[in-house]
Amino acid sequence: MPALPAPDYPADVRARLDADAKELIGRYPVARSALLPLLHLVQSEEGWVSPTGIRFCAEQLGLTTAEVTAVATFYTMYRRRPAGKYHVGVCTNTLCAVLGGDQIFAELKEHLGIENNETTEDGAVSIEHIECNAACDYAPVMTVNWEFFDNQTPESAKRLVDDLRAGHTVLPTRGAALCTFRETSRILAGFPDERPGALDASGAGGAPSLAGLRLARGETLPGGGAARVVSPRHQDGADAAPGGPSQGAPSAHDAPAETAASDPHRTGDAAGPAEPEGGEDR
């Protein structure tokens, strides 16, 4: 990062951001609680959290630039260098990696001619490996401007970035059509998505995400199989599976209230320690 003090925004930009910042700060009883939204706000202006953006946040909240920088560099959603119009994240954590995430990331870098945290020359696409996209039931997963693209392959990933660079309308697996990285950052700052129909297009949990809930309710999943795999806790065993544990049996997480007294290997008075062998002098 360039040496501080950083330059200020141009006067017209500063006036617009001042008004936005005042609205965000007013939502919190303590001003510094607005730091995360303010960082998204300045990121929406420049496509990254620049030294100028850090200075702006510090001045708005009465913080030092060091305090703001500590937060901005802790959270990975805040970019430390300019992002592309579409920021692509490829999950390379365990499940996505073994199902093809590592290969997707390697082939995308070669296809785009850039490395991790770099942006294509036309400014259209930047790429980043993500530790977890929190969508393991759809692995391998990519995001574009934090919208999900599930069950990806190297071929589908390359088609996706080609469509983005060509300016085609791209729909994520769940949710509305993509907007730009800067527009997404403004939404994350806490301002409404004013695109017609965008809110109505928001996605809900899909079948893989809801499978456990359906099993717990006793429903049968597509393809058949047992309607109940795990017995709900704290119920009687009237409908327990034959030969299986009763539904009222405690799970491994239900620790006994009196652990020492319930230990079958314990000897002596349940209210106190066992008598040492050999008497009191021992």
C-alpha positions, 0 to 999 in steps of 0.5 A: 500500500502507498505511504500515508497520508493518502489523498482525499476523494475528489470533492463531488465524490466526497460529498456523495460518500459523506451523505451515504456514510451519515446514513450508515452510521446513523443506524448504529448506537455506537459509530464505530460499529458502522466500520464494516458497512463503510468499508463495503461503501468505499469498496463500491467506489473504487473496486477495492479498499484503497488508502483513500478509502481507509482514510475516509473511514477513519475520518468518519468514525474518529479512528486511526488509519491503523485501526481501520487497516487492521479490520480491512486486512482481516476480512477477505471480502475486502479487496486489497487491490483492484478487483475486476468487474466480476470477481471469481472465487474458486473454493479450494477447501477440502471437499471442493478440492477433492471433487475438482476445485483444485483442477478448476482453479488451475485451468481457470488461471491458465485460461485467463492468463492470470494468477491468484488475486490478479485481474485480466488486462481488460479489467473484466475478471479477477480470480481468487482461491477461496478457503470455503464458500459455505456450500459444500453440498454443491461442491465443487462451488464457485462464486462470482461477486459472491453469488453461487455457481454450483457443481462446477467443472473446468469446462463450465467454469471456463464457459462462465468466465468467457460469457462474463468477458463477452458481456452476456447476462449470466444467472447464478445457480440461486438468485438474480442476474449478476451485477458488477462487483462495485454494485454488489459491494454497495448492496453489502454496505446496506443499500437496497438492490433497486434492480427490477425483480432482483429481490423476487429472484433470491434463491432458497435452499435446494434439495441437498441442503434440505435432505437432513431436515427431510430425513429428520421429519421422517420423509422419504428422499427421492430414490427411496431408502429409509425414511428415518436415519437418526432418531430425534432426541428426547422422544419416546421409543414407540416408533424406533426402528426394530433392533435400533436404539430407542428414540429416547436414548441420549446422544453423545452430546447429552452428558449425565448430570452427575458424571462421577456418580454415573461412572460404572467403574467408580467405587465408593460413596457417590457423593465424594471421592473413593477411599484411598487404598491403604488407609489415611496414612497412605 
